[in-house]
Amino acid sequence: MRLNQNILLLGKKVVLVPYTAEHVPRYHEWMKSEELQRLTASEPLTLEQEYAMQRSWREDADKCTFIVLDAERWQAQPDATEESCMAGDVNLFLTDLGDPSLGEVEVMIAGLTKLGLTKFEAKIGQGNEPSLRMFQKLHFEQVAVSSVFQEVTLRLTMSEPERRWLLEQTSHVEEKPYGAGS
């Protein structure tokens, strides 16, 4: 999504940067893992397909993708590449044209108010206990189970108390301009 192409979110432990072509080789290596494919309900892609996917996601109006960097490593080593500091990714999908306040979030580990989102959904494999626990810790609540897809749907609705809690938890995060290799 072009909306996040120039945004870097700097936290205490992680940095979120837009998913660029620089990140594709490492991401592709991660996604060769059968366990990661299973946990993320992903199919294996060739490197060329992964580059095409990255370009597609960057252009799509309904997807917002960030790469998660290890902030300590990234800040401690001025010559470190983003690829060497990668720790995962965060995807946000605008899935319901009838409800532009709803976004589905996916987080993979190996305040997006500009979008106007107030509800977030995460669809997680029933057997992916670490992800289920992580989202529940972030106040997501179970709203559906699909035995067909073996998925649990969790939702976070941003009420005023939830918004205040999230702001407290992320008060240290800084939004900065992003330029590849910063």
VENTAUR-V744249 format. One record per helix or strand of 2 or more residues. SS is the DSSP state (H for helix, E for strand). FROM is the first residue (numbers start at 0). TO is the last residue. Records with the same first field share a line. If there is no record, write none. Layout:
SS->FROM-TO, FROM-TO
This chain:
H->1-3, 20-29, 33-39, 46-58, 70-75, 81-84, 112-114, 128-136, 159-168
E->6-9, 13-17, 62-69, 85-92, 101-108, 118-124, 140-145, 150-156, 173-176
